Amino acid sequence: MDQRFIIEMGMGNDQYGQDYTKAAARAIEDAIRHSAIPLFEATGLSHDQMRVQVTVGVQAPEQVDCDALAEKLPRGRAEVTAVFGGLNVENPDTGKVLVIASAAVEAFLPYQGG
């Protein structure tokens, strides 16, 4: 049984390209930028034991390349899922859409209790 030991949230956007994967990548980077996990150095546990579960919310989840995002995560066994969320904001002068994504990055380890 895995236990969640960290959850971080982040926000990212793509202002000009209407690229949902780019906005999601920036949201994930924002979330993990806030984390420092000394647990591995303190305990000797391997990063390979960590399961990383990422959920990104955007207005067009089918346009997110989840596999490409998972490959960019620096540690652990990662899985990325895109769901409906985030926000699209249209510029009324140009009709261009600003894509805003939100991300939750969760890390799990096998149960460490006795």
N, CA and C of each residue as an Amber inpcrd file, in Angstrom:
protein
   342
   0.8460000  -1.1720000   0.0000000   0.0000000   0.0000000   0.0000000
   0.8970000   1.2430000   0.0000000   0.6160000   2.1670000  -0.9000000
   1.3740000   3.4130000  -0.9720000   0.7720000   4.4620000  -0.0540000
   1.6520000   5.3400000   0.4330000   1.2200000   6.4710000   1.2500000
   1.6730000   7.7540000   0.5740000   0.7440000   8.6930000   0.4560000
   1.1210000   9.9930000  -0.1080000   1.9060000  10.7580000   0.9390000
   3.0650000  11.2950000   0.5360000   3.8520000  12.0630000   1.4910000
   4.0650000  13.5010000   1.0360000   3.6330000  13.8370000  -0.1650000
   3.7160000  15.2270000  -0.5940000   2.6460000  15.4940000  -1.6350000
   2.1170000  16.7090000  -1.6020000   1.2540000  17.2150000  -2.6720000
   1.5960000  18.6840000  -2.8460000   1.8240000  19.0560000  -4.0900000
   2.1250000  20.4450000  -4.4360000   1.1960000  20.8590000  -5.5620000
   0.8260000  22.1230000  -5.5760000  -0.0400000  22.6630000  -6.6060000
   0.7070000  23.7250000  -7.3990000   0.3640000  23.8410000  -8.6660000
   0.9940000  24.8510000  -9.5030000   0.0580000  25.3640000 -10.5740000
   0.4590000  26.4840000 -11.1710000  -0.3130000  27.1110000 -12.2290000
   0.6470000  27.4910000 -13.3410000   0.2090000  27.3200000 -14.5810000
   1.0120000  27.7170000 -15.7280000   0.1210000  28.1570000 -16.8650000
   0.7120000  28.8660000 -17.8090000  -0.1030000  29.3360000 -18.9280000
   0.6990000  29.3610000 -20.2220000  -0.0270000  29.4460000 -21.3170000
   0.5520000  29.7220000 -22.6200000  -0.2200000  30.9110000 -23.1580000
   0.4610000  32.0410000 -23.2550000  -0.2060000  33.2910000 -23.6110000
  -0.4450000  33.4660000 -25.0990000   0.3720000  32.8110000 -25.9290000
   0.2940000  33.1220000 -27.3540000   0.0090000  31.9240000 -28.2570000
   0.3730000  30.7250000 -27.8230000   0.2810000  29.5870000 -28.7300000
  -0.9330000  28.7030000 -28.5560000  -1.7530000  28.9730000 -27.5610000
  -2.9110000  28.1330000 -27.2670000  -2.5050000  26.6660000 -27.1590000
  -1.3590000  26.4280000 -26.5140000  -0.7830000  25.0870000 -26.3880000
  -1.0650000  24.5500000 -24.9840000  -1.9610000  23.5900000 -24.8940000
  -2.3680000  23.0530000 -23.5980000  -1.2490000  22.2560000 -22.9330000
  -0.4340000  21.5660000 -23.7220000   0.6900000  20.8200000 -23.1470000
   1.7150000  21.7740000 -22.5620000   2.0050000  22.8700000 -23.2550000
   2.9610000  23.8520000 -22.7440000   2.4540000  24.4800000 -21.4380000
   1.1900000  24.8360000 -21.3910000   0.6170000  25.4090000 -20.1710000
   0.6710000  24.3930000 -19.0320000   0.3630000  23.1340000 -19.3320000
   0.4040000  22.0820000 -18.3080000   1.8270000  21.8670000 -17.8190000
   2.8070000  21.8810000 -18.7220000   4.2120000  21.7220000 -18.3300000
   4.6330000  22.8360000 -17.3860000   4.2070000  24.0330000 -17.6730000
   4.5560000  25.1680000 -16.8070000   3.8820000  25.0470000 -15.4410000
   2.6700000  24.5220000 -15.4000000   1.9850000  24.3190000 -14.1220000
   2.7080000  23.2630000 -13.2850000   3.1570000  22.1890000 -13.9390000
   3.8980000  21.1370000 -13.2410000   5.2200000  21.6840000 -12.7220000
   5.9340000  22.4370000 -13.5610000   7.2030000  23.0450000 -13.1350000
   6.9890000  23.9750000 -11.9470000   5.9070000  24.7420000 -11.9800000
   5.5950000  25.6410000 -10.8640000   5.3970000  24.8520000  -9.5770000
   4.6960000  23.7320000  -9.6750000   4.4360000  22.9130000  -8.4840000
   5.7230000  22.3060000  -7.9310000   6.5430000  21.7180000  -8.7790000
   7.7340000  21.0270000  -8.2570000   8.8300000  22.0020000  -7.8680000
   8.7790000  23.2020000  -8.3750000   9.7560000  24.2240000  -7.9890000
   9.6490000  24.5650000  -6.5070000   8.5100000  24.3270000  -5.9130000
   8.2830000  24.6380000  -4.4970000   8.7150000  23.5020000  -3.5740000
   9.2010000  22.4040000  -4.1220000   9.4680000  21.2190000  -3.3130000
  10.9590000  20.9500000  -3.1530000  11.3090000  20.5730000  -1.9610000
  12.6210000  20.0040000  -1.6710000  12.3290000  18.7930000  -0.7950000
  12.8230000  17.6350000  -1.1930000  12.4950000  16.4200000  -0.4650000
  13.7820000  15.8020000   0.0830000  14.1820000  16.1800000   1.2950000
  15.3860000  15.6060000   1.8850000  15.1780000  14.1830000   2.3930000
  13.9790000  13.6850000   2.2950000  13.6270000  12.3540000   2.7760000
  14.5490000  11.2740000   2.2140000  14.8540000  11.3510000   0.9340000
  15.6520000  10.3070000   0.3000000  17.0820000  10.2870000   0.8340000
  17.6660000  11.4480000   0.9940000  19.0200000  11.5040000   1.5430000
  19.0400000  11.0900000   3.0060000  17.9960000  11.4520000   3.7320000
  17.9460000  11.1500000   5.1710000  17.7170000   9.6690000   5.4450000
  16.9880000   8.9900000   4.5540000  16.6160000   7.5990000   4.8120000
  17.3640000   6.5890000   3.9480000  17.9700000   7.0560000   2.8740000
  18.6260000   6.1330000   1.9540000  17.6750000   5.4630000   0.9870000
  16.4070000   5.8580000   0.9950000  15.4460000   5.2970000   0.0430000
  15.8110000   5.7300000  -1.3770000  15.5170000   4.8790000  -2.3330000
  15.7750000   5.1790000  -3.7310000  14.6080000   5.9800000  -4.3160000
  14.9290000   6.9050000  -5.2070000  13.8890000   7.6740000  -5.8980000
  13.0050000   6.7630000  -6.7330000  13.5380000   5.6090000  -7.1370000
  12.7570000   4.6710000  -7.9360000  11.5630000   4.1040000  -7.1750000
  11.6120000   4.1870000  -5.8570000  10.4960000   3.6840000  -5.0510000
   9.3200000   4.6600000  -5.0370000   9.5500000   5.8890000  -5.4660000
   8.5210000   6.9230000  -5.4150000   7.6390000   6.8490000  -6.6670000
   6.3470000   6.8540000  -6.4160000   5.3660000   6.9560000  -7.5110000
   4.8770000   8.3970000  -7.5350000   4.9340000   9.0100000  -8.7020000
   4.5120000  10.4030000  -8.8560000   3.2400000  10.4230000  -9.6950000
   2.2230000  11.0050000  -9.1380000   0.9270000  11.0900000  -9.8170000
   0.6160000  12.5630000 -10.0440000   0.4730000  12.9490000 -11.3010000
   0.2200000  14.3370000 -11.6530000  -1.1440000  14.4350000 -12.3100000
  -1.9280000  15.4000000 -11.8600000  -3.2120000  15.6960000 -12.4850000
  -3.1650000  17.1430000 -12.9500000  -3.4100000  17.3550000 -14.2500000
  -3.4440000  18.7060000 -14.7880000  -4.8500000  19.0130000 -15.2710000
  -5.3000000  20.2160000 -14.9800000  -6.6170000  20.6550000 -15.4070000
  -6.5030000  21.7240000 -16.4740000  -7.1220000  21.4710000 -17.6260000
  -7.1650000  22.4290000 -18.7360000  -8.5400000  22.3220000 -19.3900000
  -8.8700000  23.3060000 -20.1880000 -10.1730000  23.3220000 -20.8560000
 -10.2770000  22.2880000 -21.9790000  -9.1480000  21.8050000 -22.4960000
  -9.1650000  20.7950000 -23.5680000  -8.1850000  19.6730000 -23.1950000
  -8.5580000  18.8120000 -22.2360000  -7.6350000  17.7770000 -21.7780000
  -7.1730000  16.8190000 -22.8760000  -7.9680000  16.6360000 -23.9090000
  -7.5870000  15.7330000 -24.9990000  -6.4140000  16.2880000 -25.8160000
  -6.0930000  17.5630000 -25.6380000  -4.9820000  18.1820000 -26.3710000
  -3.6700000  18.1740000 -25.5800000  -3.6480000  17.5260000 -24.4180000
  -2.4420000  17.4630000 -23.5900000  -1.6950000  16.1630000 -23.8860000
  -0.4020000  16.2810000 -24.1430000   0.4550000  15.1110000 -24.3660000
   0.9730000  14.6440000 -23.0020000   0.2050000  13.7800000 -22.3640000
   0.5220000  13.3160000 -21.0140000   1.8230000  12.5250000 -20.9640000
   2.0940000  11.7290000 -21.9850000   3.3320000  10.9380000 -22.0090000
   4.5580000  11.8400000 -22.0470000   4.5180000  12.8920000 -22.8630000
   5.6450000  13.8270000 -22.9460000   5.8590000  14.5260000 -21.6090000
   4.7780000  14.8760000 -20.9260000   4.9020000  15.5290000 -19.6220000
   5.4990000  14.5790000 -18.5880000   5.0800000  13.3180000 -18.6040000
   5.6040000  12.3320000 -17.6490000   7.1040000  12.1260000 -17.8390000
   7.5540000  12.1390000 -19.0900000   8.9790000  11.9450000 -19.3710000
   9.8460000  13.0630000 -18.8060000   9.2840000  14.2580000 -18.6510000
  10.0410000  15.4140000 -18.1630000  10.1800000  15.4430000 -16.6420000
   9.4120000  14.6280000 -15.9380000   9.4950000  14.6660000 -14.4800000
  10.8260000  14.0850000 -14.0260000  11.4970000  14.7580000 -13.0930000
  12.8860000  14.4140000 -12.7910000  13.0960000  13.1520000 -11.9640000
  12.0950000  12.7100000 -11.2120000  12.3120000  11.5710000 -10.3140000
  11.0570000  10.7280000 -10.2140000  11.2750000   9.4860000  -9.8210000
  10.1540000   8.5960000  -9.5560000   9.5480000   8.0070000 -10.8130000
   8.5310000   7.1870000 -10.5790000   7.7520000   6.5750000 -11.6520000
   6.5180000   7.4510000 -11.8570000   6.5010000   8.1750000 -12.9520000
   5.4910000   9.2240000 -13.1240000   4.3450000   8.8090000 -14.0230000
   3.1780000   9.3090000 -13.6670000   1.9780000   9.1700000 -14.4900000
   1.2790000  10.5240000 -14.4890000   0.9050000  10.9890000 -15.6820000
   0.2260000  12.2700000 -15.8210000  -1.1530000  12.0320000 -16.4100000
  -2.1470000  12.6470000 -15.8080000  -3.5270000  12.5670000 -16.2800000
  -4.0440000  13.9810000 -16.5070000  -4.6990000  14.2170000 -17.6360000
  -5.3060000  15.5160000 -17.9240000  -6.8110000  15.4080000 -17.7240000
  -7.3610000  16.4040000 -17.0350000  -8.7910000  16.4540000 -16.7640000
  -9.3210000  17.8360000 -17.1480000 -10.6270000  17.9450000 -17.2250000
 -11.2300000  19.2380000 -17.5320000 -11.0420000  20.1620000 -16.3320000
 -10.5500000  21.3560000 -16.6000000 -10.3220000  22.3520000 -15.5500000
  -9.6200000  23.5460000 -16.1570000  -8.8130000  24.2040000 -15.3610000
  -8.0840000  25.3620000 -15.8590000  -9.0250000  26.4440000 -16.3490000
  -8.5140000  27.2390000 -17.2750000  -9.2980000  28.3870000 -17.7340000
  -8.7820000  28.8510000 -19.0860000  -9.6740000  29.2050000 -19.9660000
  -9.3240000  29.8850000 -21.2050000  -9.8290000  31.3140000 -21.1000000
  -8.9700000  32.2690000 -21.4560000  -9.3580000  33.6740000 -21.4260000
  -9.1250000  34.2430000 -22.8200000 -10.1890000  34.7310000 -23.4330000
 -10.0790000  35.2610000 -24.7880000  -9.8000000  36.7590000 -24.7630000
  -8.8620000  37.1750000 -25.6030000  -8.5860000  38.5890000 -25.7850000
  -9.6540000  39.1280000 -26.7380000 -10.5080000  40.0350000 -26.2710000
 -11.5990000  40.5050000 -27.1290000 -11.1150000  41.3070000 -28.3320000
  -9.9070000  41.8320000 -28.2720000  -9.3910000  42.6200000 -29.3950000
  -8.8500000  41.7550000 -30.5180000  -8.2690000  40.5980000 -30.1600000
  -7.6260000  39.7500000 -31.1730000  -8.3100000  38.4040000 -31.3650000
  -9.1010000  37.9750000 -30.3920000  -9.7330000  36.6600000 -30.4510000
  -8.8070000  35.5440000 -30.0160000  -7.5460000  35.8810000 -29.7210000
  -6.6030000  34.8570000 -29.2560000  -6.9650000  34.4280000 -27.8360000
  -6.6100000  33.1770000 -27.5420000  -6.9770000  32.5880000 -26.2560000
  -5.7340000  32.3750000 -25.4040000  -5.7920000  32.8440000 -24.1790000
  -4.7710000  32.5800000 -23.1700000  -5.1860000  31.3050000 -22.4450000
  -4.3240000  30.2990000 -22.4680000  -4.6060000  29.0080000 -21.8530000
  -3.9690000  28.9710000 -20.4640000  -4.7740000  28.6790000 -19.4600000
  -4.2890000  28.5760000 -18.0890000  -4.5300000  27.1580000 -17.5910000
  -3.4700000  26.5390000 -17.0630000  -3.5520000  25.1690000 -16.5450000
  -3.2590000  25.1690000 -15.0560000  -3.8600000  24.2280000 -14.3590000
  -3.5280000  23.9970000 -12.9520000  -3.0190000  22.5590000 -12.8360000
  -2.1430000  22.3460000 -11.8410000  -1.5710000  21.0160000 -11.6730000
  -1.4930000  20.6560000 -10.2020000  -1.7270000  19.3880000  -9.9140000
  -1.4770000  18.8070000  -8.5900000  -0.4470000  17.7010000  -8.7970000
   0.6730000  17.8000000  -8.0880000   1.7350000  16.8050000  -8.1680000
   1.7800000  16.0870000  -6.8280000   1.5030000  14.7940000  -6.8500000
   1.4900000  13.9910000  -5.6320000   2.5970000  12.9550000  -5.6960000
   3.2460000  12.7230000  -4.5650000   4.3000000  11.7090000  -4.4870000
   3.9120000  10.6830000  -3.4360000   4.1230000   9.4070000  -3.7760000
   3.7590000   8.2860000  -2.9150000   4.9510000   7.3790000  -2.7300000
   5.0460000   6.7900000  -1.5600000   6.0430000   5.7520000  -1.2730000
   5.3330000   4.5450000  -0.6820000   5.9320000   3.3800000  -0.8110000
   5.3670000   2.2230000  -0.1220000   5.2990000   2.5030000   1.3800000
   4.3340000   1.9150000   2.0320000   4.1530000   2.0950000   3.4660000
   5.4470000   1.8200000   4.1990000   5.8750000   2.7380000   5.0550000
   7.1550000   2.6460000   5.7530000   6.9970000   2.2530000   7.2260000
   5.7670000   2.0200000   7.6510000   5.5270000   1.6660000   9.0610000
   5.9710000   0.2660000   9.3800000   5.9030000  -0.0560000  10.6800000
   6.3710000  -1.3640000  11.1560000   5.4450000  -2.4870000  10.9670000
